[in-house]
Each structure stands twice: as C-alpha cells, then as structure tokens.
Amino acid sequence: MPQLPGTDLAVSDLCFGGNVFGWTADAPTSFAVLDRFLDAVEPQPAFVDTSESYGNGASEQILGDWMAARGVRDRIVVATKASRMDKEHPLAAGEIRTAAEQSLRRLQTDRIDLYYAHYDDETTPLEETLTAFDELVQAGKVRYVAASNYSAARLTEARETAQRLGVTGYVALQTHYNLMERAGYEGELRDAVRDQGIGTLPYFALAKGFLTGKYRAGEQVDSPRAKGASAYVGERGDRVLTALGEIARVHQVPMPAVALRWLADQPTVVAPIASGRSVEQLADLLPMRDLVLTDAERKALDDASAP
C-alpha cells in the first residue's frame, strides 16, 4: 500500500481525480463512480483529489454529499486545494483560513487529509503562507499540507522556510507529469522532490485523455478534453500509443492501465491522479493496480516517449 513519505498517510495506488464531479459527471453518476472506486481499492483507503475551484465548489460538495450518504468518511483520504480563483492574494493567511473552512463545510468533514497550495503565490511571503497552513494542522483541521504547480526553486525555498520557522512543511508535490509530459519534471524538479524526501502525485496522468488511445490523427472524439488531447497527436504520440497498445495486448488490459502503471513505477511517484466520467471509464483505469510491467516493457515506453 503506497504511503506518502514522512507521513502516516497511506493511500490507494490510484488517486481518483474529482475534477469531473459536477462537470462531466452529474451527482448520481459521480456517486456511482465513487461507489465503484471505493469497492475496487479496498482494503486500501480510497484516495480522492478535488479542489475548491472545481466547479466553483461543486466537486467538493458532491464528494461531501457522497461521503455523508454512504457513511464512509473514515475510509477516504481526501485531498483538496486552496486555489487562485478570483483572489488577489490566494495564499495570504486570511484567504487560506477562509478557503479551508468553506472546503470543510462542503466536504462535510472535520479534517482535510492533504491540503494543497494549488498554485504558487509570489505576492504573499512564504512565511505567511506556511504559518497559516501550520495553524490549520495544529488545530486538527488539516493533517498534512502539500504544494501543487511549484517550481524546483520555490519548492526548495518553501522547505527551507518551514524548517527555519519550525512549522509544517510540504509533504508532497502535485505536478503535470505523464508519458507525453516528461521534460518538465524529469530534471531539477524531480531532484528537488527526491532531495526533500517527499512524494509526487502527477495530474493529467493520461495526458488529458490522449493515452487512452481514443485521440488519433483524423479522428473526431466528442469529449470536453478533445482539444487538449489533440495537442499530442503526431509522430511521437503515435510511437507512444503503439508501444502502449502492444504492451496492453500482451497483458490483456486497457491502454490507460499501462500508462498509469508506467507512471506509478517512476521514481518519487506515490500515486498517479486520473479520472473517469463514468463507471465504464473507471474500469479502464483500475487494472493498473495489479499490473506488473517488465523492465523491457518500461524501457520500450521510455524510448517511445523520450522527449
């Protein structure tokens, strides 16, 4: 069972991305997907990621309604974020306190397991941001805090600031990383994560749906992610999809499961974040949990996706 380094936070080996709740999945569909996800990952805690900004709070509300209706809060690891939205200083102390209280109310819980700074806020001193997060931890409203979309330099500065102040530091990084997006992470950012002994939770793990294999040159797909996925169509994308397809056929699993397993196997990665707007789409992700790739298969994917 994966565990965030330096914490007692055990999580499922797949983190379900709640950005679809209230967007491409209505409440009844979201409930069905969450029911299936919880059933599939047990006895691991079901790790679910959301944000105050997803659907302007709708995602948190749906997740909170589901946990309350099912009585399963203690079986869920809830991650949410203090987001930019229309705030002038999104990581100022007052904004963090207000955001956390609103998220707790929508989630219908007394604590957030992992609370992110969704984006860096260079208009607010790190001392103020980290002290505000630490106050939430000391009050028992947040268990651990983490960073999302931070550069290597700012991640390092945040760690040094937390140590100097004697306050809670970031235990994880959420960042854009997948087979099609490697260069931005596999360098100084990964080095910073490794040096600090924290874990990575990659979002857009399926490259906005491209790694499902649905998006190919000349094909039209009715999906809100189609435009983003189309950016990967081309020679390199074809190589990656071909490699994924060959490995998926050998193991008799869906292509998304192979892409997620490759990502989960990367150094510093704790659990990839992926979502599905239906139970059927979720079914394509779940086989990653039991999939074991050979060294040769991982190398084939490394070579096909080389930046």
C-alpha positions as CSV (number, residue, x, y, z in Angstrom):
1,M,0.0,0.0,0.0
2,P,1.6,3.3,-1.0
3,Q,2.3,5.9,1.7
4,L,3.3,9.5,1.5
5,P,7.0,9.7,2.6
6,G,7.5,11.1,6.1
7,T,3.8,10.7,7.0
8,D,1.4,8.1,8.3
9,L,-0.9,8.8,5.3
10,A,-1.5,5.5,3.4
11,V,-3.3,5.9,0.1
12,S,-4.6,3.8,-2.7
13,D,-2.2,3.2,-5.6
14,L,-4.6,5.2,-7.9
15,C,-5.8,8.6,-6.9
16,F,-9.2,9.4,-8.4
17,G,-9.4,12.9,-9.8
18,G,-12.6,14.6,-8.7
19,N,-12.5,17.4,-11.3
20,V,-15.2,15.6,-13.2
21,F,-17.7,15.8,-10.3
22,G,-20.3,18.4,-11.3
23,W,-18.7,19.0,-14.6
24,T,-18.8,16.0,-17.0
25,A,-20.4,13.7,-14.3
26,D,-23.6,14.8,-12.6
27,A,-24.2,13.9,-8.9
28,P,-25.9,10.4,-9.5
29,T,-23.1,9.4,-11.9
30,S,-20.4,10.7,-9.5
31,F,-21.9,8.6,-6.7
32,A,-21.8,5.5,-8.9
33,V,-18.2,6.1,-9.8
34,L,-17.2,6.7,-6.2
35,D,-19.0,3.6,-5.1
36,R,-17.1,1.5,-7.6
37,F,-13.8,3.1,-6.9
38,L,-14.2,2.5,-3.1
39,D,-15.2,-1.1,-3.7
40,A,-12.3,-1.7,-6.1
41,V,-9.4,-0.3,-3.9
42,E,-10.4,-1.7,-0.5
43,P,-8.8,-2.5,1.8
44,Q,-6.7,0.4,0.8
45,P,-8.1,3.9,1.7
46,A,-9.7,5.4,-1.4
47,F,-7.6,8.4,-2.3
48,V,-9.7,11.2,-3.9
49,D,-8.4,14.6,-5.2
50,T,-10.6,17.7,-5.5
51,S,-10.3,21.5,-5.2
52,E,-12.4,24.4,-4.1
53,S,-12.1,25.7,-7.7
54,Y,-13.5,22.5,-9.4
55,G,-17.0,23.6,-10.5
56,N,-16.7,26.5,-8.1
57,G,-17.1,24.1,-5.2
58,A,-19.5,21.7,-6.8
59,S,-16.9,18.9,-6.8
60,E,-16.2,19.2,-3.1
61,Q,-20.0,19.4,-2.4
62,I,-20.7,16.2,-4.4
63,L,-17.8,14.3,-2.7
64,G,-19.1,15.5,0.7
65,D,-22.7,14.5,0.0
66,W,-21.5,11.1,-1.1
67,M,-19.3,10.5,2.0
68,A,-22.2,11.6,4.2
69,A,-24.8,9.5,2.4
70,R,-22.6,6.4,2.5
71,G,-21.0,7.0,5.9
72,V,-17.6,6.3,4.6
73,R,-15.5,9.3,5.6
74,D,-13.0,7.2,7.6
75,R,-12.3,5.1,4.5
76,I,-11.4,8.0,2.3
77,V,-8.2,10.0,2.0
78,V,-9.4,13.5,1.0
79,A,-7.1,15.9,-0.8
80,T,-8.3,19.4,-1.8
81,K,-6.7,22.7,-2.6
82,A,-6.6,26.4,-1.7
83,S,-7.0,27.8,-5.3
84,R,-6.4,31.0,-7.1
85,M,-10.0,31.7,-8.3
86,D,-10.5,35.5,-8.3
87,K,-8.4,36.2,-5.2
88,E,-5.8,38.9,-5.3
89,H,-3.5,37.1,-2.9
90,P,-4.7,33.5,-2.9
91,L,-2.2,32.2,-0.3
92,A,-2.5,35.0,2.1
93,A,-3.3,33.8,5.7
94,G,-6.9,35.1,5.6
95,E,-7.6,33.5,2.2
96,I,-6.2,30.2,3.3
97,R,-8.3,30.2,6.5
98,T,-11.5,31.1,4.7
99,A,-10.9,28.6,1.9
100,A,-10.2,25.8,4.4
101,E,-13.4,26.5,6.3
102,Q,-15.5,26.6,3.2
103,S,-14.0,23.3,1.9
104,L,-14.6,21.6,5.3
105,R,-18.2,22.7,5.1
106,R,-18.8,21.5,1.6
107,L,-17.0,18.2,2.3
108,Q,-19.0,17.8,5.5
109,T,-15.9,16.7,7.4
110,D,-13.9,17.9,10.4
111,R,-10.5,17.5,8.7
112,I,-8.8,17.5,5.3
113,D,-6.2,14.8,4.9
114,L,-4.0,16.6,2.4
115,Y,-4.4,20.3,1.7
116,Y,-2.6,21.8,-1.2
117,A,-1.5,25.3,-2.2
118,H,-3.0,24.9,-5.7
119,Y,-0.6,27.4,-7.4
120,D,2.3,29.3,-6.1
121,D,1.5,32.9,-5.0
122,E,4.6,35.0,-5.2
123,T,2.6,38.1,-3.9
124,T,2.5,36.5,-0.5
125,P,5.5,35.8,1.6
126,L,6.1,32.0,2.1
127,E,6.4,32.7,5.8
128,E,2.8,33.9,5.9
129,T,1.5,31.0,3.8
130,L,3.3,28.3,5.7
131,T,2.4,29.7,9.1
132,A,-1.3,29.8,8.0
133,F,-1.1,26.2,6.9
134,D,0.6,25.2,10.1
135,E,-2.1,26.8,12.2
136,L,-4.7,24.6,10.4
137,V,-2.6,21.5,11.1
138,Q,-2.2,22.4,14.8
139,A,-6.0,23.0,15.0
140,G,-6.6,19.5,13.6
141,K,-8.4,20.8,10.6
142,V,-5.7,19.6,8.2
143,R,-3.4,16.5,8.6
144,Y,-0.7,17.4,6.0
145,V,0.0,20.2,3.6
146,A,1.4,20.0,0.1
147,A,2.3,22.1,-3.0
148,S,0.9,22.0,-6.5
149,N,2.5,23.5,-9.6
150,Y,5.6,24.8,-7.7
151,S,9.0,25.2,-9.4
152,A,12.0,23.4,-8.0
153,A,13.4,26.7,-6.7
154,R,10.2,27.6,-4.9
155,L,9.7,24.1,-3.5
156,T,13.2,24.2,-2.1
157,E,12.6,27.7,-0.7
158,A,9.4,26.5,0.9
159,R,11.2,23.6,2.6
160,E,14.0,25.9,4.0
161,T,11.4,28.5,5.2
162,A,9.4,25.8,7.0
163,Q,12.5,24.5,8.7
164,R,13.6,27.9,9.7
165,L,10.2,28.8,11.2
166,G,9.7,25.4,12.8
167,V,6.3,24.9,11.1
168,T,4.7,22.2,9.0
169,G,6.3,21.8,5.6
170,Y,5.0,20.4,2.3
171,V,5.0,16.6,2.2
172,A,4.1,16.2,-1.5
173,L,4.1,17.8,-4.9
174,Q,1.3,17.6,-7.4
175,T,2.6,18.4,-10.8
176,H,1.9,17.8,-14.6
177,Y,3.6,14.6,-15.5
178,N,2.9,11.7,-17.8
179,L,4.3,9.7,-20.8
180,M,3.8,12.8,-23.0
181,E,4.9,15.4,-20.5
182,R,8.3,14.3,-19.1
183,A,10.8,17.1,-19.6
184,G,9.1,19.5,-17.1
185,Y,9.5,17.0,-14.3
186,E,12.4,14.7,-15.0
187,G,15.2,17.1,-14.1
188,E,15.6,19.7,-11.3
189,L,12.0,19.3,-10.1
190,R,12.4,15.6,-9.6
191,D,15.7,16.2,-8.0
192,A,14.2,18.6,-5.6
193,V,11.4,16.2,-4.7
194,R,14.0,13.4,-4.1
195,D,16.3,15.6,-2.1
196,Q,13.5,16.7,0.2
197,G,12.2,13.1,0.6
198,I,8.7,14.0,-0.4
199,G,6.3,12.3,-2.8
200,T,4.9,13.2,-6.2
201,L,1.2,12.9,-7.2
202,P,1.1,13.5,-11.0
203,Y,-2.1,15.1,-12.5
204,F,-3.2,14.7,-16.2
205,A,-1.7,11.2,-15.8
206,L,-3.4,10.2,-19.1
207,A,-2.3,13.4,-21.0
208,K,-5.8,14.8,-21.0
209,G,-7.2,11.5,-22.3
210,F,-4.7,11.1,-25.2
211,L,-3.1,8.0,-23.6
212,T,-6.5,6.2,-23.7
213,G,-5.8,5.8,-27.4
214,K,-9.0,7.4,-28.5
215,Y,-7.4,10.5,-30.0
216,R,-5.6,9.9,-33.2
217,A,-5.0,11.8,-36.4
218,G,-8.2,12.3,-38.4
219,E,-10.5,11.0,-35.7
220,Q,-13.1,13.2,-34.1
221,V,-14.0,12.4,-30.4
222,D,-16.9,14.0,-28.6
223,S,-15.2,15.0,-25.4
224,P,-14.5,18.2,-23.5
225,R,-10.9,17.0,-23.4
226,A,-10.6,16.5,-27.1
227,K,-8.8,19.9,-27.8
228,G,-6.2,19.3,-25.1
229,A,-5.6,15.7,-26.1
230,S,-5.2,16.7,-29.8
231,A,-2.0,18.6,-28.9
232,Y,-0.2,15.3,-28.6
233,V,-1.3,13.9,-32.0
234,G,1.8,13.4,-34.1
235,E,4.8,11.2,-34.7
236,R,5.9,11.0,-31.0
237,G,2.3,10.4,-29.9
238,D,1.9,7.6,-32.5
239,R,5.1,5.9,-31.1
240,V,3.8,6.1,-27.6
241,L,0.3,4.8,-28.5
242,T,1.9,1.9,-30.5
243,A,4.0,0.9,-27.5
244,L,1.1,1.2,-25.1
245,G,-1.1,-0.9,-27.4
246,E,1.5,-3.7,-27.8
247,I,2.0,-4.0,-24.0
248,A,-1.7,-3.8,-23.3
249,R,-2.4,-6.7,-25.7
250,V,0.3,-8.8,-24.0
251,H,-1.3,-8.2,-20.6
252,Q,-4.9,-8.1,-21.8
253,V,-5.6,-4.8,-20.1
254,P,-6.8,-1.4,-21.4
255,M,-4.1,1.0,-22.6
256,P,-4.8,3.6,-19.9
257,A,-3.9,1.0,-17.3
258,V,-0.5,0.6,-18.9
259,A,0.1,4.3,-19.0
260,L,-0.8,4.7,-15.3
261,R,1.4,1.7,-14.3
262,W,4.4,3.2,-16.0
263,L,3.8,6.5,-14.2
264,A,3.3,4.8,-10.8
265,D,6.6,3.0,-11.3
266,Q,8.6,6.2,-11.7
267,P,11.0,7.3,-9.0
268,T,9.4,9.6,-6.4
269,V,5.8,8.9,-7.7
270,V,3.4,7.8,-4.9
271,A,0.2,7.6,-6.9
272,P,-1.0,9.0,-10.3
273,I,-4.2,11.0,-10.5
274,A,-6.7,10.0,-13.1
275,S,-10.4,10.5,-13.6
276,G,-13.3,9.0,-15.4
277,R,-16.7,10.4,-16.1
278,S,-18.5,7.0,-15.9
279,V,-18.1,3.6,-14.3
280,E,-17.1,2.3,-17.7
281,Q,-14.2,4.8,-18.0
282,L,-13.1,4.0,-14.4
283,A,-13.0,0.3,-15.4
284,D,-10.2,1.1,-17.9
285,L,-8.1,2.6,-15.1
286,L,-8.4,0.0,-12.3
287,P,-6.3,-2.8,-13.8
288,M,-3.2,-0.7,-13.3
289,R,-3.3,-1.7,-9.7
290,D,-2.4,-5.3,-10.3
291,L,-0.4,-4.8,-13.5
292,V,3.4,-5.6,-13.3
293,L,5.5,-4.3,-16.2
294,T,8.8,-5.9,-17.1
295,D,12.0,-3.9,-17.3
296,A,11.8,-4.4,-21.1
297,E,8.3,-3.0,-21.3
298,R,9.2,0.0,-19.2
299,K,12.2,0.7,-21.4
300,A,10.0,0.4,-24.5
301,L,7.8,3.1,-23.1
302,D,10.7,5.2,-22.0
303,D,12.2,5.0,-25.5
304,A,8.9,5.7,-27.3
305,S,8.2,8.7,-25.1
306,A,11.7,10.2,-24.9
307,P,11.4,14.0,-25.1
